[in-house]
Amino acid sequence: MTLITLHDIEQAQPVIAPYLHRTPILTASALGAMINCRLLFKAELFQKAGSFKPRGALNKLNSLTAEERQRGVIAISAGNHAAGLAYAASVMNIRATIVMPEAAVASKVQATRGYGATAVLHGSGKDLMPKARELQAAHNLTFCHPFDDPLVIAGQGTVGLEISQDVAAPDVVMVPIGGGGLIAGVATAIKAHYPRTRVIGVEPEGAAKMLPSLQQGTPVTLEATHTIADGLAAPFAGAHTLEHVQRFVDEVVLVSDAEITEAMLLIMERCKLMVEPSGAAGFAALLFNRITVAPGSTVVCILSGGNVDRQRLKTILS
């Protein structure tokens, strides 16, 4: 298996840029003071479709042949990849079908369909791939993996490329982990520019698969996931993503749902940013001392998305 390179990410950037926002780096001085660091947020919640996901999807779709584009694509997702791929497919005039769990957040299903994709609700996390493969074979579709694809990883890596261009030698970059596509790409970009920068992955306790994959040296599949951070609830780690994490990531830590909730509320109160639970995981790890950060360090947290369902938000706020 081959690791992607900085060159792959740099090639992806002009391909996807016409369809995306270059999201800002925002200062979070009050929150930074709580942990005695210079805290910056990479605000991917302002991205098209509300998360970083269109980056990888656009890079993948750009690689398809004319015949593959004509036939269409299929994917699995709990939400953000679904909307991201649906958006990418809509701007590239490609038909997309996404298999989503029956318990998927309603607003994410609506967003997926709103971009013109077909959302097939089917079972739970472990049931998605078999159903997608069935539909893929029946309709001769191209599968677009939500994270374990070098082209997707390179597209997500443009988040790290932008951080490296906008922040001079950050001390720490905090990255939430679902299946690992974001951290695989971001870590590749960051380490190419700043080898001494620590890249830290953050998983919810109820959906931790990258940490045990690192411990066992092979991708782990979970029987079930239980977390408020549905964007991080992929039931397995990828072979490609694990290899990148092994090579480029300094540490992976876990946070609880209660800690994610507290971090999310603080970001909302102090920064006026409606971040989803998945996007708050990195700050949660800082807030609850899951890693040690030297006083005065420059720390970048990726706020990976802002697609929080209103019913879930009501529960969180109550």
C-alpha positions as CSV (number, residue, x, y, z in Angstrom):
1,M,0.0,0.0,0.0
2,T,1.4,3.4,-1.0
3,L,1.2,6.5,1.2
4,I,-0.1,9.7,-0.5
5,T,2.4,12.6,-0.7
6,L,2.4,16.3,-0.4
7,H,2.4,16.4,-4.2
8,D,-0.9,14.5,-4.3
9,I,-2.5,17.0,-2.0
10,E,-1.0,20.0,-3.9
11,Q,-2.4,18.5,-7.1
12,A,-5.9,18.1,-5.5
13,Q,-6.0,21.7,-4.4
14,P,-6.6,23.5,-7.8
15,V,-9.0,20.6,-8.8
16,I,-11.4,21.2,-6.0
17,A,-10.9,24.9,-5.3
18,P,-13.4,26.2,-7.8
19,Y,-16.2,24.4,-6.0
20,L,-15.3,25.2,-2.3
21,H,-14.7,27.9,0.2
22,R,-11.2,28.4,1.6
23,T,-12.3,28.3,5.2
24,P,-10.8,30.7,7.7
25,I,-8.5,30.3,10.7
26,L,-10.3,31.9,13.6
27,T,-8.7,33.0,16.9
28,A,-10.3,31.7,20.1
29,S,-8.6,33.8,22.8
30,A,-11.0,33.2,25.6
31,L,-11.0,29.4,25.2
32,G,-7.2,29.4,24.6
33,A,-6.8,31.2,28.0
34,M,-8.5,28.3,29.7
35,I,-5.8,25.9,28.6
36,N,-2.9,28.5,28.5
37,C,-2.3,28.4,24.8
38,R,-2.8,30.4,21.6
39,L,-5.9,28.6,20.2
40,L,-6.9,28.7,16.6
41,F,-9.9,27.1,14.9
42,K,-9.9,25.9,11.3
43,A,-13.5,26.5,10.6
44,E,-14.6,23.7,8.2
45,L,-18.1,24.1,9.5
46,F,-18.3,27.0,7.0
47,Q,-17.5,24.6,4.1
48,K,-19.9,23.7,1.4
49,A,-22.4,21.1,2.7
50,G,-21.3,22.1,6.2
51,S,-18.2,20.0,6.6
52,F,-14.8,19.1,5.1
53,K,-16.2,16.1,3.2
54,P,-16.7,17.7,-0.3
55,R,-13.0,18.1,-0.6
56,G,-12.3,14.4,-0.9
57,A,-15.4,13.7,-2.8
58,L,-14.6,16.3,-5.5
59,N,-11.1,14.9,-5.9
60,K,-12.4,11.4,-6.3
61,L,-15.1,12.3,-8.8
62,N,-12.6,14.3,-10.9
63,S,-10.7,11.1,-11.5
64,L,-13.6,9.2,-13.0
65,T,-13.8,8.4,-16.7
66,A,-16.6,9.8,-18.8
67,E,-18.2,6.4,-18.8
68,E,-18.0,6.1,-15.0
69,R,-19.5,9.6,-14.7
70,Q,-22.4,8.6,-16.9
71,R,-23.2,5.5,-14.9
72,G,-23.0,7.3,-11.5
73,V,-21.5,6.7,-8.1
74,I,-22.5,5.0,-4.8
75,A,-21.3,5.5,-1.2
76,I,-22.1,4.7,2.4
77,S,-22.4,7.4,5.1
78,A,-24.0,8.4,8.4
79,G,-24.3,11.9,7.1
80,N,-21.5,14.3,6.3
81,H,-19.9,12.2,3.5
82,A,-23.4,11.7,2.1
83,A,-24.1,15.4,1.9
84,G,-20.5,16.1,0.7
85,L,-20.6,13.6,-2.1
86,A,-24.1,14.7,-3.0
87,Y,-22.9,18.3,-3.3
88,A,-19.8,17.2,-5.3
89,A,-21.9,15.1,-7.6
90,S,-24.4,17.9,-8.2
91,V,-21.7,20.4,-9.3
92,M,-20.1,17.8,-11.6
93,N,-23.4,16.5,-13.0
94,I,-23.0,13.0,-11.8
95,R,-25.8,10.8,-10.3
96,A,-25.1,9.7,-6.7
97,T,-26.7,7.1,-4.4
98,I,-25.8,7.0,-0.8
99,V,-26.7,4.2,1.6
100,M,-27.4,5.6,5.1
101,P,-28.4,4.0,8.4
102,E,-32.0,4.1,9.2
103,A,-31.2,6.1,12.3
104,A,-29.3,8.8,10.4
105,V,-29.8,12.3,11.5
106,A,-32.9,13.6,9.6
107,S,-31.3,16.9,8.6
108,K,-28.4,15.1,7.0
109,V,-30.7,12.8,5.1
110,Q,-32.6,15.9,3.9
111,A,-29.4,17.7,2.9
112,T,-28.3,14.7,0.9
113,R,-31.6,14.6,-1.0
114,G,-31.6,18.3,-1.3
115,Y,-28.4,18.2,-3.4
116,G,-30.1,15.7,-5.7
117,A,-28.7,12.4,-4.5
118,T,-30.7,9.3,-3.8
119,A,-30.5,8.4,-0.1
120,V,-31.3,4.7,0.7
121,L,-32.0,4.2,4.4
122,H,-30.9,0.7,5.4
123,G,-30.1,-1.0,8.8
124,S,-27.3,0.2,11.0
125,G,-23.6,0.9,10.4
126,K,-22.5,-2.7,9.8
127,D,-25.3,-3.2,7.2
128,L,-24.4,-0.3,4.9
129,M,-21.5,-1.8,3.0
130,P,-23.2,-5.0,2.0
131,K,-26.2,-3.0,0.7
132,A,-24.0,-0.6,-1.2
133,R,-22.1,-3.4,-2.8
134,E,-25.4,-5.0,-3.8
135,L,-26.6,-1.8,-5.5
136,Q,-23.2,-1.2,-7.0
137,A,-23.2,-4.5,-8.8
138,A,-26.9,-4.2,-9.8
139,H,-26.4,-0.8,-11.4
140,N,-22.7,-0.8,-12.4
141,L,-21.9,2.1,-10.2
142,T,-18.5,3.4,-9.0
143,F,-18.0,3.1,-5.3
144,C,-16.7,6.3,-3.5
145,H,-15.3,5.3,-0.2
146,P,-16.0,7.8,2.6
147,F,-12.4,7.7,3.8
148,D,-10.2,4.8,2.8
149,D,-9.2,5.9,-0.7
150,P,-6.0,7.7,-1.6
151,L,-7.8,10.3,-3.8
152,V,-10.3,11.1,-0.9
153,I,-7.4,11.3,1.6
154,A,-5.5,13.7,-0.7
155,G,-8.6,15.9,-1.0
156,Q,-9.1,16.0,2.7
157,G,-5.4,16.8,3.0
158,T,-6.1,20.2,1.5
159,V,-7.4,21.2,5.0
160,G,-3.9,20.5,6.3
161,L,-2.3,22.3,3.4
162,E,-4.3,25.4,4.1
163,I,-3.4,25.3,7.8
164,S,0.3,25.0,6.9
165,Q,-0.1,28.0,4.5
166,D,-2.0,30.1,7.1
167,V,-0.3,29.3,10.4
168,A,3.5,29.4,10.7
169,A,4.8,26.3,12.4
170,P,1.9,25.4,14.8
171,D,3.0,23.4,17.8
172,V,-0.1,21.1,17.8
173,V,-2.9,20.3,15.3
174,M,-5.9,18.5,16.7
175,V,-8.0,16.4,14.3
176,P,-11.2,14.4,14.9
177,I,-11.2,10.8,13.7
178,G,-14.1,9.0,12.1
179,G,-12.7,6.5,9.6
180,G,-9.5,8.5,9.4
181,G,-9.5,10.1,6.0
182,L,-9.2,13.7,7.4
183,I,-6.4,13.0,9.8
184,A,-4.5,10.9,7.2
185,G,-4.5,13.7,4.7
186,V,-4.0,16.5,7.2
187,A,-1.1,14.8,9.0
188,T,0.6,14.1,5.6
189,A,0.4,17.8,4.7
190,I,1.4,19.2,8.1
191,K,4.4,16.8,8.6
192,A,5.7,17.7,5.1
193,H,5.8,21.4,6.0
194,Y,6.4,21.2,9.8
195,P,7.9,17.8,10.9
196,R,8.1,19.0,14.5
197,T,4.4,19.9,14.7
198,R,2.5,17.3,16.8
199,V,-0.6,15.9,15.1
200,I,-3.1,14.5,17.6
201,G,-6.2,12.4,16.6
202,V,-9.3,12.4,18.8
203,E,-12.0,9.7,18.9
204,P,-15.1,9.4,21.0
205,E,-15.0,6.6,23.5
206,G,-18.1,5.0,22.1
207,A,-16.7,4.8,18.6
208,A,-13.0,4.2,19.0
209,K,-11.5,2.2,16.2
210,M,-8.3,3.9,15.2
211,L,-6.7,3.6,18.6
212,P,-7.3,-0.1,18.9
213,S,-6.2,-0.5,15.3
214,L,-2.9,1.1,16.2
215,Q,-2.6,-1.1,19.2
216,Q,-3.3,-4.3,17.2
217,G,-1.5,-3.2,14.0
218,T,-4.5,-3.9,11.8
219,P,-7.8,-2.2,11.0
220,V,-10.5,-2.9,13.6
221,T,-14.2,-3.2,13.0
222,L,-16.7,-2.4,15.7
223,E,-19.9,-4.4,16.3
224,A,-21.7,-1.2,17.3
225,T,-21.0,2.5,18.0
226,H,-22.5,4.6,20.7
227,T,-21.7,8.3,20.5
228,I,-23.3,11.7,20.2
229,A,-20.7,12.5,17.5
230,D,-22.4,10.7,14.6
231,G,-19.8,12.1,12.2
232,L,-17.1,10.1,14.0
233,A,-19.2,6.9,14.2
234,A,-17.7,5.0,11.3
235,P,-17.7,1.3,12.5
236,F,-14.2,0.5,11.1
237,A,-10.8,2.0,10.4
238,G,-9.4,1.8,6.9
239,A,-6.2,0.1,5.8
240,H,-5.0,3.2,3.9
241,T,-5.9,5.6,6.8
242,L,-4.3,3.4,9.4
243,E,-1.1,3.3,7.5
244,H,-1.0,7.1,7.3
245,V,-1.8,7.4,11.0
246,Q,1.0,5.0,11.9
247,R,3.4,7.0,9.8
248,F,2.4,10.6,10.5
249,V,0.3,10.9,13.7
250,D,1.9,11.5,17.1
251,E,-0.9,10.3,19.3
252,V,-4.6,9.3,19.3
253,V,-6.7,10.1,22.4
254,L,-10.3,9.4,23.5
255,V,-13.0,11.8,24.8
256,S,-16.4,11.0,26.3
257,D,-19.7,12.3,25.0
258,A,-20.1,14.4,28.1
259,E,-16.7,16.1,27.3
260,I,-17.7,16.6,23.7
261,T,-20.9,18.2,24.8
262,E,-19.2,20.6,27.2
263,A,-16.7,21.6,24.5
264,M,-19.4,22.1,21.9
265,L,-21.4,24.4,24.3
266,L,-18.3,26.4,25.2
267,I,-17.5,27.0,21.5
268,M,-21.1,28.1,21.0
269,E,-21.1,30.4,24.0
270,R,-17.7,32.0,23.6
271,C,-17.2,31.9,19.8
272,K,-20.7,32.0,18.5
273,L,-20.0,29.0,16.3
274,M,-22.6,26.3,15.8
275,V,-20.2,23.3,15.6
276,E,-21.5,19.8,15.6
277,P,-20.4,17.3,18.2
278,S,-17.8,15.7,15.8
279,G,-16.2,19.1,15.2
280,A,-15.9,19.8,18.9
281,A,-13.9,16.6,19.7
282,G,-10.5,18.2,19.2
283,F,-11.2,21.0,21.6
284,A,-12.7,18.6,24.1
285,A,-9.4,16.7,24.2
286,L,-7.6,20.0,25.1
287,L,-10.2,21.1,27.6
288,F,-10.1,17.9,29.5
289,N,-6.3,17.5,29.4
290,R,-6.2,14.4,27.2
291,I,-2.8,15.8,26.0
292,T,-0.2,18.0,27.5
293,V,0.4,21.3,25.8
294,A,3.2,23.6,26.7
295,P,2.2,27.0,28.0
296,G,1.9,29.5,25.1
297,S,1.8,26.9,22.4
298,T,0.0,27.6,19.1
299,V,-2.7,24.9,18.8
300,V,-5.0,24.5,15.8
301,C,-8.2,22.6,16.2
302,I,-10.1,21.6,13.1
303,L,-13.8,22.2,13.6
304,S,-14.7,19.6,11.0
305,G,-18.4,20.3,10.6
306,G,-21.5,22.2,11.7
307,N,-24.3,19.9,10.7
308,V,-26.1,19.5,14.0
309,D,-29.7,18.3,13.9
310,R,-32.1,20.7,15.7
311,Q,-33.6,17.8,17.7
312,R,-30.2,16.7,18.9
313,L,-29.3,20.4,19.7
314,K,-32.5,20.7,21.8
315,T,-31.4,17.7,23.8
316,I,-27.9,19.0,24.2
317,L,-29.1,22.4,25.3
318,S,-31.7,21.1,27.8
